[in-house]
Amino acid sequence: MAHEVVLIPGDGIGPEITSAMRRVVDATGVAIEWDVRDAGAGVMEAYGTPLPQHVLDAVGRAKVAIKGPITTPIGTGFRSVNVALRKHFDLYACVRPCLSQPGDGSRYEGVDIVIVRENTEDLYAGIEFDEGAAEVAALSELVSASGQKAFRPDSAISVKPISIEGSRRIVEYAFEYARRCGRRKVTAVHKANIMKATDGLFLRVAREVAQRYPDIAFEDKIVDATCMGLVQNPADFDVLVLPNLYGDIVSDLGAGLVGGLGMAPGSNIGADIAVFEPTHGSAPDIAGKDIANPTAEILSAAMMLDHVGEQEAAERIRRAVRAVLAEGAAVTGDVRRAQTGSARGAVGTQAYADAVIASLRAEA
Ligand code: ATP
């Protein structure tokens, strides 16, 4: 029976990279019933929202979706359509593997880390007050009454909620992932030396959870030291579990270790729904030019195939991508530039996908 998968092309480079991804997935022969649903700026006029209800209904039905990046149009009431989708389905775990591939154009070799980012809390919760709002004055009074140093009256405020439940389930997810995937260590990343209440809670919960997984090594590391350590010696790391904002930032750092944003896939996992998407955004500067690198989107599809039980096809896609990158004759401009300092000789998005498909077929 065909797997039903919702495909949200998104905008910017989304339509190009998702069409490349779809051709690669279809070339594996796995039967997928693609339910294509548009979201983002392009549907604003028709539906009055960038995230129409029928898209949410379709994802809720299929339980599996893969998307391209979506730009959030200004003045829609959404801070981010991508974040809204994660929140709507409580997709609390964002999993982003960063794996070196020969020919990926990176300065590093042998990087193999997995970033597990909490997806629903933290400064990303979207609780904010503008400078001058009545709530800011009320908060100021509360802070003064608590005996803590008052903040300047012309401040804007963002609230950083980190809960025991939210922390526990993401750290548990990281340990379960480590166990399932044969990984050796989980590092909890925080800034508990400064944010003693919020990050302190995250760290305390992480230590408690770690005790239940004696077979997996555990350490904690301050986020700034983590960034330095990742750049100096990424081999020191295995699975990293982070609150939302640090997870966002360290994800891009991780992508930089393995060839850049065009290389880094990802998934957003909830109790029974999973949405797959690359780490990068919609890159409007290169949209519509057939130059975007679809590798991150294609590798996100491999994660999606793993999720629906098609591990063999997922592996075939990963091997084909590896082979094309290693050969180096058909790579996109970002990779070629990283390797040689110039994009000369690079191929376009679709030609790269053609090379991946040819490699898939050659192996079959
Ligand atoms: P967001 O905040 O939505 O994550 P961003 O502002 O971080 O977005 P991105 O859209 O992720 O920005 O990309 C930053 C830049 O990296 C782009 O402008 C583009 O030049 C480059 N880039 C991103 N994705 C790709 C890709 N798939 N292929 C080639 N270059 C890319």
Boltz pocket constraint, residues with backbone or C-beta under 6 A from the ligand:
constraints:
  - pocket:
      binder: B
      contacts: [[A, 13], [A, 70], [A, 261], [A, 262], [A, 263], [A, 279], [A, 280], [A, 281], [A, 282], [A, 283], [A, 284], [A, 285], [A, 286], [A, 291], [A, 292], [A, 293], [A, 294], [A, 296], [A, 334]]
      max_distance: 6.0
